[in-house]
Amino acid sequence: MNNNADFLRKYNELDALIGDKFNREDDDSSIYFLINKYRKSRIEIERIYSNKLDSVRRIRNLMVHESGIIDTLFDVSDDVIAFLDELISYLRNPVRARDVMTPTKKLILGKEEDSISLLIKKMIEDGISNIPVVNDQNIVIGIFNSDVLLDLHLNNVHLDKNSKIKDIKDYIALESQLNLRFIFVTKEYEIDVLNDYFSMSKEVYKKRLPAIFVSENGKQNSPLLGVISPIDLIRKTK
């Protein structure tokens, strides 16, 4: 017995799974939708899946439209069946925010009592662009970055070695970041959604999304659990 019948069954299973997961209309090609979606993904494994799935789609179309000939010519390989199983598992058991975030214990965080010069030193020494600023409850109250420093300069705000973060609270507030936006999610958010947030932010909101904050309730008013940057999606899903 060859794999052809099993191949068609798994292909249809995948098609239905994609349709349910992404709320596709019945008359749309769910498989083709996923191919295009993954083709534009910043996640390497999804781009690989896109190329393989496109080949699988062509095989399936041949089998459906030329069934009498194809069945006598070839048997779908075990590797193709294994790929369909792998992709189905990937969709049913997605990587989530908790799997890719950098937890707070590994983050460089700022506090209201920190000196501004200290945070500048941390940015330079560690090569980081954004430092979340949290209060005593570990709730994010702002972000410190080069944009904040530029804003302070343009507004002629005098700083000295004794200046502290609490002295510039209005400038570090998330809503004060004119060219950036920051969002909050729960640890259960799927990586596919996170990828879309990063990919579409500039197009939809005209602002860059440098990081996603993960909190217990997915809002700013709960303790920070971790941070996700675009590079985390690439580095931790290879």
VEXDREN-2710 file (C-alpha; in Angstrom, 1 decimal):
% VEXDREN-2710
k/r/px/py/pz
1/MET/0.0/0.0/0.0
2/ASN/1.4/3.4/-1.0
3/ASN/1.2/6.7/0.9
4/ASN/-1.1/8.6/-1.6
5/ALA/-4.4/8.1/0.2
6/ASP/-2.8/9.1/3.5
7/PHE/-1.2/12.1/1.8
8/LEU/-4.6/13.4/0.6
9/ARG/-6.2/12.8/4.0
10/LYS/-3.5/14.7/5.8
11/TYR/-3.6/17.5/3.2
12/ASN/-7.3/17.9/3.8
13/GLU/-6.8/17.8/7.5
14/LEU/-4.2/20.6/7.2
15/ASP/-6.5/22.6/5.0
16/ALA/-9.3/22.4/7.5
17/LEU/-7.0/23.2/10.4
18/ILE/-5.7/26.4/8.7
19/GLY/-9.3/27.4/7.8
20/ASP/-10.3/27.1/11.5
21/LYS/-7.2/28.7/12.9
22/PHE/-7.2/31.7/10.7
23/ASN/-11.0/32.0/10.1
24/ARG/-10.7/31.5/6.4
25/GLU/-13.9/31.5/4.3
26/ASP/-15.0/28.2/2.8
27/ASP/-14.4/29.4/-0.8
28/ASP/-10.8/30.5/-0.1
29/SER/-7.7/28.3/-0.4
30/SER/-6.5/27.9/3.1
31/ILE/-3.3/26.2/2.0
32/TYR/-2.5/29.0/-0.5
33/PHE/-3.2/31.6/2.2
34/LEU/-0.7/30.0/4.6
35/ILE/1.9/29.7/1.9
36/ASN/1.7/33.5/1.2
37/LYS/1.6/34.3/4.9
38/TYR/4.6/32.3/5.8
39/ARG/6.5/33.5/2.7
40/LYS/6.5/37.0/4.3
41/SER/7.3/35.8/7.8
42/ARG/10.4/37.0/9.6
43/ILE/10.5/33.5/11.2
44/GLU/12.9/31.3/9.3
45/ILE/11.1/28.0/9.9
46/GLU/7.9/29.5/8.5
47/ARG/9.6/30.6/5.3
48/ILE/11.0/27.1/4.9
49/TYR/7.5/25.7/5.5
50/SER/6.1/28.0/2.8
51/ASN/8.4/26.6/0.2
52/LYS/7.8/23.0/1.1
53/LEU/4.0/23.5/1.3
54/ASP/3.9/25.1/-2.1
55/SER/5.5/22.0/-3.6
56/VAL/3.1/19.8/-1.6
57/ARG/0.2/21.9/-3.0
58/ARG/1.4/21.2/-6.6
59/ILE/1.6/17.5/-5.9
60/ARG/-1.9/17.4/-4.4
61/ASN/-3.3/19.3/-7.4
62/LEU/-1.8/16.8/-9.8
63/MET/-3.2/13.9/-7.8
64/VAL/-6.7/15.4/-7.8
65/HIS/-6.8/16.4/-11.4
66/GLU/-4.8/13.6/-12.9
67/SER/-5.6/10.9/-10.4
68/GLY/-5.8/8.0/-12.9
69/ILE/-2.3/8.7/-14.2
70/ILE/-0.5/9.9/-11.1
71/ASP/-1.4/7.0/-8.9
72/THR/0.3/4.6/-11.3
73/LEU/3.4/6.8/-11.7
74/PHE/4.5/7.6/-8.2
75/ASP/4.1/7.0/-4.5
76/VAL/4.2/10.0/-2.1
77/SER/7.4/9.6/0.0
78/ASP/7.5/9.1/3.8
79/ASP/9.4/12.5/4.0
80/VAL/6.3/14.3/2.6
81/ILE/4.0/12.6/5.0
82/ALA/6.4/13.5/7.9
83/PHE/6.4/17.1/6.7
84/LEU/2.6/17.3/6.8
85/ASP/2.6/15.8/10.3
86/GLU/5.3/18.4/11.4
87/LEU/3.3/21.3/10.0
88/ILE/0.1/20.1/11.6
89/SER/1.8/19.8/14.9
90/TYR/3.4/23.3/14.5
91/LEU/-0.1/24.8/14.0
92/ARG/-1.8/22.8/16.8
93/ASN/1.0/23.4/19.3
94/PRO/2.3/26.9/18.5
95/VAL/5.3/28.7/20.0
96/ARG/4.0/31.3/22.4
97/ALA/5.1/34.5/23.9
98/ARG/6.4/32.7/27.0
99/ASP/8.7/30.6/24.9
100/VAL/10.5/33.5/23.1
101/MET/10.4/36.3/25.6
102/THR/13.4/37.4/27.6
103/PRO/12.3/37.2/31.2
104/THR/12.6/40.1/33.5
105/LYS/15.4/38.5/35.5
106/LYS/17.6/38.7/32.4
107/LEU/16.6/42.2/31.4
108/ILE/18.3/45.5/32.1
109/LEU/15.6/47.6/33.8
110/GLY/15.5/51.1/34.9
111/LYS/14.0/52.5/38.2
112/GLU/12.7/56.0/39.0
113/GLU/15.6/56.5/41.4
114/ASP/18.3/55.5/38.9
115/SER/20.5/58.3/37.6
116/ILE/20.1/59.1/33.9
117/SER/23.9/58.8/33.5
118/LEU/23.7/55.2/34.8
119/LEU/21.1/54.2/32.2
120/ILE/23.1/55.9/29.4
121/LYS/26.2/53.9/30.6
122/LYS/24.2/50.7/30.5
123/MET/22.9/51.4/27.0
124/ILE/26.4/52.0/25.7
125/GLU/28.1/49.1/27.5
126/ASP/25.4/46.5/26.7
127/GLY/24.6/47.7/23.2
128/ILE/20.8/48.0/23.9
129/SER/18.4/50.5/22.4
130/ASN/15.6/50.6/24.9
131/ILE/15.5/50.2/28.6
132/PRO/12.1/49.6/30.2
133/VAL/11.5/51.7/33.3
134/VAL/9.5/50.0/36.1
135/ASN/8.2/50.9/39.5
136/ASP/8.5/49.0/42.7
137/GLN/5.7/46.6/41.6
138/ASN/7.6/45.9/38.4
139/ILE/4.9/47.7/36.3
140/VAL/6.2/49.5/33.3
141/ILE/6.0/53.2/33.6
142/GLY/8.1/54.2/30.6
143/ILE/11.0/53.5/28.3
144/PHE/14.4/55.1/28.2
145/ASN/16.2/55.4/24.8
146/SER/18.1/57.7/22.5
147/ASP/14.8/59.3/21.4
148/VAL/14.2/60.4/25.0
149/LEU/17.6/62.0/25.1
150/LEU/17.0/63.8/21.8
151/ASP/13.6/65.0/23.1
152/LEU/15.3/66.3/26.2
153/HIS/17.9/68.1/24.2
154/LEU/15.4/69.7/21.8
155/ASN/13.4/71.0/24.8
156/ASN/16.4/72.4/26.5
157/VAL/16.1/70.2/29.5
158/HIS/19.2/70.6/31.7
159/LEU/20.7/67.4/33.0
160/ASP/23.6/66.8/35.3
161/LYS/25.2/63.8/37.0
162/ASN/22.6/64.0/39.7
163/SER/19.6/64.0/37.4
164/LYS/17.3/60.9/37.9
165/ILE/14.7/59.1/35.8
166/LYS/11.9/60.4/38.1
167/ASP/12.9/63.9/37.0
168/ILE/12.0/63.2/33.3
169/LYS/8.8/61.0/33.8
170/ASP/6.9/62.9/31.2
171/TYR/9.6/62.2/28.6
172/ILE/9.9/58.5/29.2
173/ALA/6.1/57.8/29.2
174/LEU/5.2/55.3/26.5
175/GLU/2.7/57.7/25.0
176/SER/5.4/60.3/24.6
177/GLN/7.4/58.2/22.1
178/LEU/6.3/59.9/18.9
179/ASN/8.0/57.5/16.5
180/LEU/7.6/54.3/18.5
181/ARG/4.8/52.2/19.8
182/PHE/4.8/49.6/22.5
183/ILE/2.1/47.0/23.2
184/PHE/1.4/44.5/25.9
185/VAL/0.4/40.9/25.5
186/THR/-0.1/37.9/27.8
187/LYS/2.4/35.0/27.8
188/GLU/-0.1/32.8/25.9
189/TYR/0.0/34.9/22.7
190/GLU/1.0/32.8/19.7
191/ILE/4.1/33.6/17.8
192/ASP/2.2/34.0/14.6
193/VAL/0.3/37.0/16.1
194/LEU/3.5/38.5/17.5
195/ASN/5.1/38.3/14.1
196/ASP/2.1/40.1/12.5
197/TYR/2.4/42.9/15.2
198/PHE/6.0/43.5/14.3
199/SER/5.5/43.2/10.5
200/MET/2.4/45.5/10.3
201/SER/3.1/48.2/12.9
202/LYS/4.9/50.6/10.5
203/GLU/2.3/50.1/7.8
204/VAL/-0.8/50.4/10.0
205/TYR/0.3/52.8/12.7
206/LYS/3.1/54.6/11.0
207/LYS/5.3/53.8/14.0
208/ARG/8.0/51.3/14.6
209/LEU/7.4/48.5/17.2
210/PRO/10.8/47.9/18.8
211/ALA/9.5/45.6/21.5
212/ILE/6.5/43.8/22.9
213/PHE/5.9/43.7/26.6
214/VAL/4.6/40.5/28.2
215/SER/2.6/41.0/31.4
216/GLU/0.3/38.7/33.4
217/ASN/-3.0/40.2/32.1
218/GLY/-1.6/41.6/28.8
219/LYS/-2.0/45.2/30.0
220/GLN/0.4/47.9/31.3
221/ASN/-1.1/47.8/34.7
222/SER/0.2/44.4/35.7
223/PRO/3.8/43.3/36.5
224/LEU/6.2/42.8/33.6
225/LEU/7.0/39.2/32.9
226/GLY/9.3/39.7/29.9
227/VAL/10.1/41.5/26.7
228/ILE/10.1/40.3/23.1
229/SER/12.1/42.0/20.4
230/PRO/11.9/41.1/16.6
231/ILE/15.3/39.3/16.9
232/ASP/13.8/37.0/19.5
233/LEU/11.4/35.6/16.9
234/ILE/14.3/34.8/14.7
235/ARG/16.8/33.6/17.3
236/LYS/14.5/31.3/19.3
237/THR/12.5/29.7/16.5
238/LYS/15.4/28.4/14.3
END
